[in-house]
Amino acid sequence: MTGPMQMARAFDELADGYDDDHHDEIARSLVALAGAPGEAAKIADVACGCGAVALAIAQARSRRVTPILAVDLSARMVAAGKLRAERLGCDDAIDWRVGTAVPLPAADAALDLILCASSLHFLGTRALLDWRRALRPGGRVGFTLPIASQFRPSGLFADLVATDVPLPETAEDARTIATAVGFIDADARILTVGSRSVVLTVATNPAAPGHL
């Protein structure tokens, strides 16, 4: 398995030419499906890249009570996200961290909402299990995955893909990924952005952390 250093290097190399428009549209759709979080909700943008999810939430908030946790292994991706946030006037609304996304740097049952756009297929099932730990009972999770038949990673990125998360072909496939680790009330839908499609999925954490 490719290690964290190789993964960080691979995504560092993408930072300058990252397709922000594509990822921003996915992020906005994921946030909309998850539902508007409260002004004081404790939120994490996991494997945040250039911070599309965190920025979408920060821009929608009228008050910045609790900073959004945005964590990514790639220092250059985080730096690019900070620059975007500064240009948009909302850098103070985001707590940027460079580091591994699993385990998430959050205490047990500390978060109300965890979102992960375009990255779960690199993190694997361990991320889903860790999100159950970090979410409070009744907390929400949202993630996206590429459509299996459209996903064609090459080079190092093919080696980075987790082998224990089966990529979905349908919305029902994606719901099953969430419910298989104990989330409930899963909802999923397919979003097409340009020539590419992803499945957006949201679900609820039903029980106390550790009761999987």
Backbone torsions as a table, in degrees:
resi	resn	phi	psi	omega
1	MET	NA	138.2	178.9
2	THR	-69.2	137.2	-174.5
3	GLY	-86.5	173.5	-178.4
4	PRO	-57.9	-37.3	-178.5
5	MET	-64.7	-41.8	178.4
6	GLN	-66.1	-39.0	178.7
7	MET	-65.3	-44.6	179.2
8	ALA	-60.5	-42.2	-179.1
9	ARG	-64.5	-41.7	-179.0
10	ALA	-61.8	-42.4	-178.1
11	PHE	-81.1	-27.3	171.5
12	ASP	-56.6	-40.8	-177.4
13	GLU	-69.0	-20.0	178.9
14	LEU	-87.8	-15.5	-166.4
15	ALA	-58.3	-41.7	-175.1
16	ASP	-70.8	-27.0	-177.6
17	GLY	-116.2	25.5	-176.2
18	TYR	-65.3	140.9	-178.0
19	ASP	-81.9	81.0	-175.0
20	ASP	-64.2	-38.7	-178.7
21	ASP	-59.5	-44.7	179.1
22	HIS	-61.7	-50.2	-176.9
23	HIS	-71.0	-31.5	176.8
24	ASP	-64.7	-40.5	179.8
25	GLU	-66.2	-41.7	176.3
26	ILE	-62.2	-43.7	-179.1
27	ALA	-61.7	-46.7	-179.9
28	ARG	-60.6	-39.7	-179.6
29	SER	-68.6	-38.3	178.5
30	LEU	-66.0	-43.8	178.7
31	VAL	-61.8	-41.6	179.8
32	ALA	-63.8	-40.3	179.9
33	LEU	-68.1	-36.9	-179.8
34	ALA	-70.4	-23.7	-178.3
35	GLY	95.3	147.6	-176.6
36	ALA	-65.3	119.2	177.8
37	PRO	-74.5	153.5	177.3
38	GLY	-64.0	159.8	-177.3
39	GLU	-59.4	-30.6	-178.1
40	ALA	-102.1	7.8	-179.1
41	ALA	-62.3	141.7	178.3
42	LYS	-93.4	117.9	-167.7
43	ILE	-128.7	145.0	173.3
44	ALA	-125.0	136.7	171.0
45	ASP	-105.4	103.9	-171.3
46	VAL	-90.3	136.2	-174.6
47	ALA	49.9	59.1	-164.3
48	CYS	-71.6	-15.5	-175.0
49	GLY	58.6	-127.4	178.0
50	CYS	-87.1	14.5	170.0
51	GLY	82.8	28.8	-176.0
52	ALA	-57.7	-44.6	-179.4
53	VAL	-67.5	-49.6	-179.1
54	ALA	-59.0	-41.0	-179.9
55	LEU	-67.4	-39.5	179.2
56	ALA	-61.2	-42.1	-179.9
57	ILE	-72.2	-44.2	-177.9
58	ALA	-60.0	-40.6	-179.2
59	GLN	-68.9	-27.1	-177.9
60	ALA	-84.5	-15.6	-176.6
61	ARG	-82.4	134.5	176.4
62	SER	-83.4	-27.2	177.1
63	ARG	-127.5	147.2	-178.0
64	ARG	-113.3	77.7	-174.6
65	VAL	-78.7	-49.8	-176.6
66	THR	-124.5	120.6	-179.9
67	PRO	-60.3	145.4	176.1
68	ILE	-80.4	129.3	176.6
69	LEU	-78.6	121.0	178.3
70	ALA	-124.0	113.9	-174.0
71	VAL	-125.7	137.9	177.6
72	ASP	-152.2	149.7	-180.0
73	LEU	-71.3	-26.0	-174.8
74	SER	-89.6	115.0	179.2
75	ALA	-64.4	-34.3	-178.8
76	ARG	-72.8	-34.8	174.9
77	MET	-63.6	-45.7	179.5
78	VAL	-62.2	-41.9	178.3
79	ALA	-61.5	-41.0	177.8
80	ALA	-65.0	-38.7	177.1
81	GLY	-63.6	-41.7	178.4
82	LYS	-60.7	-41.6	179.5
83	LEU	-63.5	-42.2	178.1
84	ARG	-62.3	-44.1	-179.5
85	ALA	-63.3	-39.0	178.4
86	GLU	-64.0	-42.0	179.1
87	ARG	-63.7	-32.9	-178.3
88	LEU	-88.7	-4.3	177.6
89	GLY	75.0	27.0	-178.1
90	CYS	-133.7	26.0	-179.1
91	ASP	-64.2	-30.3	-179.8
92	ASP	-71.6	-10.7	-179.2
93	ALA	-89.2	-2.0	-173.9
94	ILE	-129.9	133.3	176.0
95	ASP	-98.7	95.8	-175.7
96	TRP	-80.5	133.1	178.2
97	ARG	-132.7	137.3	170.3
98	VAL	-100.6	119.0	-179.3
99	GLY	168.8	177.5	-179.2
100	THR	-69.5	143.7	-178.6
101	ALA	-83.2	-17.9	-179.4
102	VAL	-130.5	118.8	-2.1
103	PRO	-73.9	149.1	177.6
104	LEU	-66.3	137.0	179.7
105	PRO	-75.8	69.7	179.3
106	ALA	-147.8	145.9	179.1
107	ALA	-70.1	163.7	176.6
108	ASP	-58.2	136.3	176.0
109	ALA	56.2	31.1	-174.6
110	ALA	-93.0	-18.8	-169.5
111	LEU	-112.1	148.6	176.7
112	ASP	-93.0	-29.9	-175.0
113	LEU	-149.2	129.7	174.0
114	ILE	-121.6	127.1	178.6
115	LEU	-124.7	142.5	-179.2
116	CYS	-143.2	106.4	-178.7
117	ALA	-102.0	126.8	170.5
118	SER	65.6	25.5	-176.3
119	SER	-138.6	-15.2	-175.6
120	LEU	-59.0	-32.7	-179.1
121	HIS	-69.4	-10.1	171.4
122	PHE	-98.0	-23.2	-175.6
123	LEU	-88.0	-37.5	177.9
124	GLY	88.4	179.5	-176.2
125	THR	-60.8	-29.7	-179.9
126	ARG	-58.0	-30.4	177.6
127	ALA	-68.0	-44.1	178.5
128	LEU	-58.6	-43.2	179.4
129	LEU	-66.1	-38.7	179.1
130	ASP	-68.3	-33.4	177.9
131	TRP	-65.7	-35.6	175.4
132	ARG	-62.8	-36.9	177.5
133	ARG	-64.9	-45.4	-171.6
134	ALA	-80.7	-20.8	179.8
135	LEU	-83.3	143.2	171.2
136	ARG	-70.0	158.4	172.0
137	PRO	-56.5	129.8	-176.0
138	GLY	87.9	-5.5	176.5
139	GLY	-68.4	161.9	-174.3
140	ARG	-114.2	148.7	174.5
141	VAL	-124.3	147.1	174.5
142	GLY	-142.7	136.4	179.6
143	PHE	-148.1	163.3	174.8
144	THR	-124.4	151.2	174.6
145	LEU	-139.0	147.4	176.5
146	PRO	-72.4	154.7	174.2
147	ILE	-68.8	131.0	-173.2
148	ALA	-55.2	-45.7	-174.2
149	SER	-71.9	-13.8	-179.4
150	GLN	-102.2	-10.5	-171.1
151	PHE	-87.8	117.5	-177.6
152	ARG	-133.6	71.3	178.5
153	PRO	-69.2	151.0	-179.7
154	SER	-133.3	164.8	176.7
155	GLY	58.6	-138.7	-177.7
156	LEU	-61.6	-33.4	-177.0
157	PHE	-64.5	-30.1	175.7
158	ALA	-64.1	-34.6	179.4
159	ASP	-75.9	-20.7	-177.6
160	LEU	-81.7	-17.8	-175.3
161	VAL	-67.9	130.6	177.5
162	ALA	-67.2	143.0	-176.6
163	THR	-94.7	-6.0	-174.4
164	ASP	-105.8	8.2	172.8
165	VAL	-117.4	103.9	-179.3
166	PRO	-69.2	120.9	-178.8
167	LEU	-63.8	137.2	-175.8
168	PRO	-80.7	151.9	170.3
169	GLU	-106.3	-24.0	-177.9
170	THR	-132.3	168.4	175.9
171	ALA	-63.1	-37.0	179.3
172	GLU	-63.0	-38.5	176.7
173	ASP	-57.7	-42.5	-178.1
174	ALA	-68.8	-39.5	176.7
175	ARG	-60.4	-38.6	-179.7
176	THR	-63.8	-35.9	177.9
177	ILE	-60.4	-40.9	-179.8
178	ALA	-71.8	-45.3	-175.4
179	THR	-73.6	-23.2	-179.4
180	ALA	-64.2	-25.4	179.1
181	VAL	-103.7	8.3	171.8
182	GLY	108.4	-3.8	174.9
183	PHE	-70.0	155.2	-179.6
184	ILE	-125.7	172.4	177.2
185	ASP	52.8	41.7	-178.1
186	ALA	-73.3	137.6	175.4
187	ASP	-130.1	142.5	-178.9
188	ALA	-148.0	151.5	175.1
189	ARG	-154.1	155.7	-179.0
190	ILE	-91.0	133.6	176.5
191	LEU	-118.9	129.7	176.4
192	THR	-108.7	124.9	178.5
193	VAL	-121.2	107.3	-175.1
194	GLY	66.1	-123.5	-179.5
195	SER	-96.6	1.6	-175.4
196	ARG	-116.0	145.1	179.1
197	SER	-121.5	146.6	175.0
198	VAL	-133.3	161.7	172.8
199	VAL	-106.8	125.2	174.8
200	LEU	-93.1	133.7	-178.7
201	THR	-134.7	135.8	172.7
202	VAL	-130.1	150.7	-179.1
203	ALA	-158.4	172.4	-175.1
204	THR	-117.8	142.4	174.9
205	ASN	-85.5	117.4	-169.1
206	PRO	-89.8	-23.0	-166.7
207	ALA	-133.4	173.5	178.3
208	ALA	-61.6	145.7	178.6
209	PRO	-54.3	140.0	179.6
210	GLY	93.2	-17.1	179.1
211	HIS	-93.8	70.6	-175.0
212	LEU	-87.8	NA	NA
